[in-house]
Amino acid sequence: MNEDDFDALVRAVDERMLALGEWCDPARLFGVRMRDDGFVLVPFWSGVAREIPYALRPPDGCAAIALETAGWAASLDTIAEFGRPSLCPDRRRIHTTTLVYGDAGIDVTVLTADGDAPQLLRGGVGVVPERLRAVWARRRRSA
């Protein structure tokens, strides 16, 4: 699969995640297994994204892993005043689906904020992308 194929895949995975509905945990992690007729999601962890265990291993046979999260976003000006995005009067609900794939642990994210079209983002930086890459690096590779 090439980069365009993975862009299409993350959009399809995002649509599937939205159709699943919300769970009680703020983040959930899935293995993505390819099938002749599309893909299947294999749940293997849920919790707080910044606490994904580094030693976690994806299920066998996955072409990628996918993390779904949701939360609040607000302008930096109002966050400075109110402390957290969820407390800001201009807050907006956001939803993200991040796919990590390939030998280098490439990431691509679909970010959707209430009222906006989904955006495709690459090259995530920080604790969560680092943890996702660590999990992906622990996968069993086919012989």
C-alpha angles and dihedrals in degrees: 000000000000131000093272090052091053091047089055090044095053090050091051092046089049091053090049091049091051090051090054091062129218124315129203094260119074094229136029131188126211138183113231114219119187121228132184088254097043130288143312127218117226112196113218108156143015134180136083111345096223087056098055104140112250089217094056115121126206120238115271120269098031124148090196145346123242128205120197121197137162134190146126131300131190139165116285090240093060093041088057089054101040101030102226132044091235089062097048119105091222093051121141130197114245134193126195134187116189123193121198118193146146133050092291095049095247114193131207124178135196109212118191123182121189109276096011133099115254116270126212114222131184136191102037117200129202143044099319097050089045091053092047091052090048091053092046091049089058094059119121109249120219116249 
